[in-house]
Amino acid sequence: MMTREEILLVKRSWRIFQQINPLLVGDVFYSNLFAAHPRLRKMFPKDMAQQYQKLVDMISYMVQRLGEPALVVAEIRALAEKHVGYGVKTSQYDAVGKALLVTLQQGLGTDWNPALAEAWTKCYTMIADIMVEAGKAPIAK
Ligand code: HEM
């Protein structure tokens, strides 16, 4: 569980981050991801502009609701099912988490610190854990 202080840290740092153009954030994030794991590139569309915006919108949505996980569990589950459809493997979640952390660190520059790293790691892990679990046991339709 994230502490109240960690939730505040994530919310405050994301507010700073949002001043950066989402296209730039997306570009940096996926460049980090594909530089570390070139084989993931082919899972994504050729034109990534929409993906950049989706990524930033999704993080904003989750961060806004961080104190109330019950509100987002249904959305995360639905997202997890989509990811099973994309062929995403549970072992790939770590790579995405690392790319996110590096991107935040690069974007926040001197505002980055170990407490922020810890708070964002918990935030991502919480969401990724729900995704992975939901991906294993799809909701009965
Ligand atoms: C907590 C972790 C993650 C979150 C919050 C997340 C979020 C999203 C969102 C919001 C979309 C757009 C869905 C839509 O179009 O409706 C998406 C698409 C996608 N994600 Fe993720 N994702 C996560 C992890 C991963 C991982 C680990 C991979 C593995 C490489 C991955 C690969 C993809 C792919 C291939 C697409 C579809 C691209 C396309 O064809 O448009 N995602 N993701």
Residues whose N, C-alpha, C, O or C-beta is under 5 A from the ligand:
A	BS01	HEM	L40 M43 F44 P45 K54 M58 Y86 V88 Q92 Y93 V96 Y124 I127 A128
